[in-house]
């Protein structure tokens, strides 16, 4: 048996389980900066743990709830803005150079902390509205602010400093406003987890696309007015929003995840291809009349020669 045959035998009968369908809902927002399209942010919502909070956000993306009886404005993010971008400090950008002698490539130290938006009432962070009324309660604190690109409620404005957050925060004020963390949990390049947001703001989703991460980073780096609560100077508008189609599992429908996949794994295909090549070479040799070697006959001939 050749190497290809052995490989085929080794993997025969093995199956890779198909990727499970993601049950979490996904929504999207198209963003423009300064009147020019900037890209799409796709969010994955943690609806299995926080269904009430996620339903509010999803419905505000689809606009399915119509007009607010309180404000007379659409219950939808379309046309609202990202109005705030907060860094870890207000100092000028700082850079590090690669290499011990400082002559390598230059890297900017990331100072991003979070970007905030979603005021569908006034557009400047002073309004508050939800599909349940003006505000609804904190549903739970299942998830922490321990990573970049987490989606969290901003019932009251999140504050950069721990003391200011403690003074400003009011519980159970969730509405349409949200923020996205851009601060890393690692200590390198000035990053650290934002622990003073935990148990105050409800984390209920995350950015789920590379394009969305790029758009969020771009918003974070826009010029702001620090004296006016880090208000973004340029207009960052949500030009469109909605719910994404549910994901299908690879190789079949959502209910077939426990069955063997329809197609063969890549290593099985490679082994079978190599075995087919080996059979083709053997067939071609027979057609040319080249005799096949018999190992036992060769051993006997060697013994005769030795005598």
BELKAJO-V224655 format. One record per backbone hydrogen bond with DSSP energy under -1.0 kcal/mol. NH is the residue of the N-H (numbers start at 1). CO is the residue of the C=O. Records with the same first field share a line. If there is no record, write none. Layout:
BEGIN
NH: CO + CO
END
This chain:
BEGIN
6: 2
7: 3
8: 4
9: 5
10: 6
11: 7
14: 11
27: 43
28: 242
29: 41
30: 240
31: 39
32: 237
33: 36
34: 235
36: 33
38: 31
39: 31
41: 29
43: 27
44: 206
45: 25
46: 204
47: 45
49: 46
50: 46
54: 50
55: 51
56: 52
57: 53
58: 54
59: 55
60: 56
61: 57
62: 58
63: 59
66: 63
68: 73
72: 68
75: 66
76: 74
77: 60
79: 238
80: 77
82: 236
84: 116
85: 230
86: 114
88: 111
96: 107
98: 105
102: 99
104: 98
107: 96
109: 94
113: 86
114: 86
115: 180
116: 84
117: 178
118: 81
120: 118
130: 133
133: 130
136: 174
146: 144
149: 181
151: 205
152: 179
153: 202
154: 177
165: 161
166: 162
167: 163
168: 164
169: 165
174: 136
178: 117
179: 152
180: 115
181: 150
182: 113
190: 187
191: 188
194: 145
195: 193
197: 194
198: 195
200: 197
201: 197
204: 151
205: 151
206: 44
207: 149
208: 42
213: 209
214: 210
215: 211
216: 212
217: 213
218: 214
219: 215
220: 216
221: 217
222: 219
225: 231
228: 225
229: 226
230: 225
231: 225
232: 83
233: 223
237: 32
238: 80
239: 30 + 237
240: 30
242: 28
244: 26
252: 249
256: 253
259: 256
269: 265
270: 266
271: 267
272: 268
273: 269
274: 270
275: 271
276: 272
277: 273
278: 274
279: 275
280: 276
281: 277
282: 278
283: 279
284: 280
285: 281
286: 282
287: 283
288: 284
289: 286
290: 285
298: 294
299: 295
300: 296
301: 297
302: 298
303: 299
304: 300
305: 301
306: 302
307: 303
END
